[in-house]
Amino acid sequence: MVLNVDDNTLTNPGKAGYGGLIRNFEGKFQFAFYGSVGLSNILHAGIHALMIEIKFCREAGHKKLICFSDCLNVMHLVSKEVSRLHHYVNLLEPI
């Protein structure tokens, strides 16, 4: 499965939202979603979006995932071990 996520804020910090879509290995659309994290920042929105997609795919039984995000910080936080003192560690579920 291929995951694409995007996040946005009106100001940073400000009203933050996210969206994403999931495609299969042939590139065919499978699922899309969007939401809001309220007043926050773009990093929070990006982590939230990616974790929702990963959780959805795992619950559907998909184990091989390719993730795309325009936020390198999000990808680093999700793919590497994060200090338990990091501000957003509670959003990062073990994958």
Helices and strands as residue ranges (DSSP letters): E 2-9, E 14-23, E 29-40, H 42-59, E 66-69, H 72-79, G 89-91
